[in-house]
Amino acid sequence: MTSRELDAAGITDPGLRQAYQRCREVNARHGRTYFLATRMLSPAQRPAVHALYAFARRLDDLVDEPEPGATPESIAATLHDVERRFFAELAAGHSDDPLLTAVLDTVARYEISEPHFRAFFASMRMDLSVTGYPTRSALDEYVHGSAEVIGLQVLPVLGTVVAPAAAAPRAAALGKAFQLTNFLRDVAEDLDRGRVYLPADELAAAGVDRDRLRWCARTRQLDSAVRRALVEQVERTRRIYAEARPGIAMLHPASRPCVATAFTLYGGILDRIEAAGFNVFAGRARVPRYRRALAAGDALVRAQWARRRHPVAVA
């Protein structure tokens, strides 16, 4: 964390400054795209975003990249201990863990709702035992905790020009759209982990089951039934982006360029999937680097202009 960012956020305690610095290092090391996106926010907003990202990253890694020799049972036990400790320390307002120290401070500063974190832990637990989702409503339950609440956690940091309750459904929808985009892009990768994040009943309606998906992943080819299913899933996801779009204008002006750029680039992954004939098994759909650079450069200029005209108040 740069001193400028910490000073702008009003973080003066030396121990707390070190805690936020630790979170920034996690973000810079593991979330390069996300880290660059934070550069579009005002310096005062960045420490809190780094803290929330680092916390989510720690739990994701615990579940998806466990230590050698770990079993589902041992991971579940560790996750339970982490959850118990987090909420105990949240209630006490203090932690000896540097990363959690910054998270607890962010929660207090921005009055982030505790249920958002409980939902996140619930979805992390689901990843330890659930390998598929029979219906859209079952998947929605998981996505609420894994993605929608991330948008809701970050919303107080971004700030709004309307009542937060009015912007909350749009923030949740954007988190959901991003997550569903990841699911479509990563079908083959998730299959390798034994998971399918597409509703089984919707796949079955197109004549698709897990064995057919495995054949596509193994051969890197796409059959007509799987293509039909993916076309429908992409269209469903685009409708959720459309639900989220009005929320950008509800944000503090200084936050809009960052979120608008993420909206454009993540939505662009769907365009790349379509351009590849919906064959998500032949290679990972990526927005070209030059397009990412152009979008980021334009957003950075707009963000700097917005920050000058509309300074962000310190929480």
N, C-alpha and C positions, 0 to 999 in steps of 0.2 A: 504494500500500500504506500503510495507516495504521501509525503507529508502534506502536500497540497490537498489531496483528497480527504485525509483525516482531519485537517484543519477546517476544511469546508463543511465537513459533516459535524463539526463541533465535538470531536472525539479527542479529549485531552489527556485522559489517564494513561500513563505509560504502559501498564499491563494490558489495557484494552486496545491500545494502538497496536501492540504486538499480536494480539489475538486476531484483529482484523487483517494484519499483514499476513498472518498464516493462511487465512482464507483466500486472500488474493493470490498467494503462491499456488494454492491448489487449483484455483481457476485458471491461472496462466499456464500451468503444467498440463492439465487434463482437459480443459474446455476451451481450446484455442479460439474457435469461432465465437463461442459465447463470451469469452474474455474480450475479444475485439468489439463485440456488440456493446459491451459496457462502456467503451470509450465514447460512445455517442450520447451517453447520459451525462448529467452534470456531475462534477466531482463530488458534490454533497451526497448524491444518490449511490455512488459506486460501492462504498464499503458495505452497505446493507445487501446489495445484490450479490456481492462476492460471498458474503456470509451465508446467504440462503442457498446459493449454488453449491458451496463447499459441503454444506450439510446434506443436501440431496445426493451429491456425488458420493459421499461416504457411505450412505445407505445403499445406493445402487451398486457400488463396488462390493459391498459386503455380500449381496445376493448374487450378482452376476459374475464376479471375479473373486471367488472365495480362495482362501489359503489352501495350498496343497494338502491333501488328506482330509479336507473338511467334508462332512456329510450333511445331507439335508437336516438331520436332527441337530447336529452341532451348530449349523448356521442359524437354525430357528432359535436355538438356545441363546446364541450370541445376540441375535436381533432382539429377542425378548429382554435381555439385559440392557441393551442400548436404549430400548424404548422406556423401560422402567426408570433408568437413570435420567433420561432426558426429561421426562415429565416431573420427576422428583426435583431435579435442579431447576426446571422452569418454575415450579411452585416456590422454590426457595429463592430464586433470582440470582443464583450463584453457581459456578462450576469451576473445577480445577482444570478442565480440559480447555486448551486455548481456542479450539474451533468452536466448541459449545459456548464459551464465554462471549464470543462475538455474536453467535446466533441468538442467545438469550437477550443480549443488549438490543439487537435489531428488533426482536419480538416486542420488547418493552417500548422502544422508541416509537415504533409504528403501530403499536396496538394490534398486532397480527393475531387473528383468532386461533385459539388452541385447537379446536376441532379440525382445522386444516392439517395440522401435523398428525393428529390421530388417524385421519383418513389416509394420509401418506404411508404411515406405518402399516395400516391394514392392507394396502395394496402391495407393499413389499412382502408381507407375509403370504399373500396369495401367490406371488411368484415362486415361492418355495414348494408349493404343492399343486397349483393349478397349471395345467399344460394346454388347456383349450377352453373356449367359451361357447356354450351351446346356443346362446341367443344374443341379440344386440343389447338387451337390458343387462345381461350378465357381464358383457364387456364394458358397458357404460359404468357399472359399479366399480370395476377395476380402474378405468380411465379417470373416474372422478378423483380417486386418491393418488394416482400416479401422475396426472397431468393437469386436471382442472384446478386442483388446489394450489398448484405451483403458480398459475396465473393469479389466483386469489391472494396468495402470500405476497407476491410482488406488487400487486395493485396499490397498496398504501404507499409504497416507496416511489412508484411512478407518479402518483398524485392524479387527481381528477378535477375537471371543471364542472362536474355534476355531482349529485349525491353519490357516494361510493356504492350504495345499493343499486343504483341505476346502471353503473358500469360493470358491476360484478358478473352478471350473466355473460357479458361480452368477453370479459377477461377469461372466464372459465371456458368459453367456446374456443378462444384462440389457443389456450393450452391443449384442449382436446384435439383441435385440428392439427396442431404440430405433432401430437402423439400418434394420431391415426396416420399421418404422413410417414412417420417413422415405421409404423407397422407395415405399410405397403412397400416401402423401400427395402425393408429388412426381412421379407418373408423367408428367404433362403437361410439367412443367418439365424433367425429364430427357430427354424426347423432343425438346424444343427443342435440347438439347445433343447430340442424336444417340445417346443412351444409353437402354438398357432394363435395369433392375435386377430383373427378374422372370424366372425360369428359362424359357427358350424351350420346353422339352419339356412343362412343366406348362401353359403357355399353349396350346400346340398341342393338348394333350389336351382342352381346352375349346373348341377351334376358333378360337383367337386367334393372329394373327400381328402383325407390326409395322405392316403397312398398316392393319389393323383398329384398332389403337391410335391410329394417326395420324388416322383418320377420326373417332374419338371426341374426340380433342383438338381437331381442327379445328371440329367441330360442337358441342362441349361437351355431347354426348349420349352415352348409354350403351346399347349393344345387349345382347341377352340373353347372348351368348357371353362378352363381356368381363365382364359382371356375374357370371356363373358363375365365371370365373377369379378375379376379385377377392374373391368370397366365400370361395373356397378359400384364397387367400393370406392373408386376414385371420384365418381360423381357424388356419392354420399359425403365424402370428405370435402369436396368443393362447396357443398351446401352449408357445411359447418363453417368454412372460411367466410362465406357470405353472411352468416349470422354474426361472426366476430367483427367483421370490417367496421361497422358503425362505432365500435368501441374505441377505435383509434382517436377519433375526434373528441371523445369524452376525456382523454388523458390530458394532463398538464402539457402545455405546448412544448416544453423542453424535452418531454418523454416521447413525443409522437414520432420523430424521425427514427429513433431506435426501433420502436415496435413496428412502424410501417415497413422498415427495411426487412425485419425478420419475417413479417407477413408476406412480403414479395418474394423473398428468397426461398422460404419454405414452400410457399405455393408453387414456386418454380420447379420444385422437385416433382410435383404431380405432372407438370408440363413435360418434364424430361421422361417420366414413366410413359406418358402417352406417346411421345415422340419415338420411343423405343418399341412401340407396338405393344406396350404393357408387359413386355418380357422382363420382369424384375429378377429373373433367374440368370440372365446372361451377364449381368454386371450391376454394380451399385449405381443408381440414378443420382447424378450430381449436377448441380448448376455449374456451368463453366466458370473457371476462375476469373476470367476477364469480366464476366457479368457480375460476379460477387464483388470484385474490386470496384467496378463502376458504381454499383449500388451503394457500397460502403462509403466511397468517396463523396458521392452526392449527399448521402445522409449526414456525413460528418459536417459538411458545410452548412446544411440546414440546421443541424443540431447546435452548432456554434452560434448561428444567427438567432435561433430561438432562445438560447440561454441568455444572450445579451438583452433581448427584449423582454424576456419573462424569467427572471432569476428564480431559482428553486429555494424555498425557505428551508432552513435547517429543522429537522424533526426534534 
